[in-house]
Amino acid sequence: MLDDLLEWVLGVILEGASEAAGSQRFPMPVRVLLAGILLVFYFGIAGLLFGVGIVSESTGLVILGTTFFVGFAVLCAHKIRHRRKHR
């Protein structure tokens, strides 16, 4: 029950922050703050997966953490490159 509630709350927060960070309706400092919060959250999850994989000697978790980190870094680079082209 509690895990479902936590999943729902995090989903709402992350979806809202993601959409607000890309919206022109919010001032730039708010968008930068939201993007920073998302960056810290996703890199924290990737670091947690990577760290737990190393401690528990689980190759799957290390690969998952690395893949999550690289995938999010590629997504960020794509968004930045796409944003610069449209200016």
N, C-alpha and C positions, 0 to 999 in steps of 0.2 A: 504494500500500500504506500509506504513512505517513498520507496524507490520510484514508483509511478508518479507521485507528486513531484519529486525532485526532477525527474526527467521532463515533466511537463513545464515546470517553472524555468529550468535551464533552456528548454526549447524556445519558450516565449521570449526570454531575455536575449538569447543569442540571435534568434530571427529578427527581433526588433532592433537590436544593435547593428546587425548586418545591414538591414534595410535603411536604417537611419544614417549609417556611415556613408552610404552611397547616394543619399537624397540631397537635393539642392535646397530643400526647405529649411534645413538646420544650418546654423552658423558654422563656419569652418572650424573654430576651436572645439565645438561639440563633436563634430564628425571626426576630427583627429583623435580626440579623447576616446570615442567609441571604437575607432579602428585600433587604437593602442590596447584597449581592454581586450578586444577580440584576439589580437596578436599574442598578448600575454597568455590568454586562456588556451589557445590552440597549441602554442609552443610549450606551455606547461603540461598539457596532456601528452604531447609527443615525448617530452623529457621524462615524464612519469613512466610511460610505457617502456622507454629505452632503459631507464634506471632499474625498474623492476625486472626487466629481461636480463640485465647484467647480473643483478644480485641473485636471481633465481636460476641463472644459467640457462635461460630459455631462448633459444635462437629465434623462435617464432615471434616473441615479444620484441626482441631487438630489431628484427626486420620490420615488424609492424610500426614501431616507434620511429625508425629511420624513414620508412615510406611515408608516414604521416607528416613528419617534419619536411621532407623533400617536396611532397605534394603541396603542402600549404605554402612553402617558399615559392614554388613555381606558380601557384595561383596568385600570390601577392605580386610577383614580378609581372605576370600577365596583366593584372589589373592596373598596375602602375604604368606599364607600357601603353596599354589601351587608353588610359586617362590622358597621357601626354600627347598622343596622336590627335585627340579630339579637341585640343586647346587651340 
